[in-house]
Amino acid sequence: MMKKLTAAIATVSTLGFANMAHAESFDTAIGEIDASMTATLASDYIWRGQSQTNGAGAVQTSLDFAHESGIYIGAWGSNVAAEDFGGASIELDYYVGYGGAITDDITYDVSWATYTFPQGIDAVDEILASVDLYGFTLGAKYAYDPSSALYTYVGYGFELPYDIGLGLHYGNTDTKDPVGTSTANLEYNDWAITLGKTALGLDWALMYSDTDLGNDCTEIYVDRDSCDSNVTLSVAKSF
């Protein structure tokens, strides 16, 4: 299964959904392939508790292909705040990975991703791995080029009445090398609570997020408010 398929609401790094329930399946000479494209409008782009748009809105899109074997590839894009990314106003991410199931209640996912910022800061390469078991998600992301940073997280998602999903998320970032234009070696925590529901053919989400960065936020972003607590609303449509 695709990474976007197996990720719980609580563990997404951005506020948006790539809902593979709407995927189209195609029979090919090499087996069945699922394809999905998602468009998202969000009041902010939140990454590990931090705004990537200085509190402004975000337009995001994704395109994913998954083979029946569990192998998948995809791309994702969003606008970002140019002043925080070396002049880049767009982030374009590309990833490839493999996901599978051990039992009906235990699934796993491993992938490699590169995050690019055209005409801005250098691309960041990352290795990702996660396990979903009985509603919990345990995961780690290791960025190795050009910086060295480890992100570990735990999430828990479950269903409330009226088909409302509730996701809880807690993560830790341990940065050993400079991030963006920063010279700081930062370690901090982030957390989030997300409510999600499908209605009118759209995926809606409301998320509260925060970090314990405090004044260290200015080591990363021009705008100090980028690391303040956020309440973010998004709506997504999958095709």
Buried (B, 14 or more C-beta within 10 A) or exposed (E): BBBBBBBBBBBBBBBBBBBBEBBEEEEEEEEEBBBBBBBBBBBBBBBBBBBBBBBEBBEBBBBBBBBBEBBBBBBBBBBBBBBBBEEBBBBBBBBEBBBBEEEEEEBBBBBEBBBBBEEBBEBBBBBBBBBBEEBBBBBBBBBEEEBBBBBBBBBBBEEEEEEEBBBBBBBBBEBEBBBBBBEEBBBBBBBBBBBBBBEEEBBBBBBEBBBEBEEBBBBBBEBEEBBBEBEBBBBBBBE
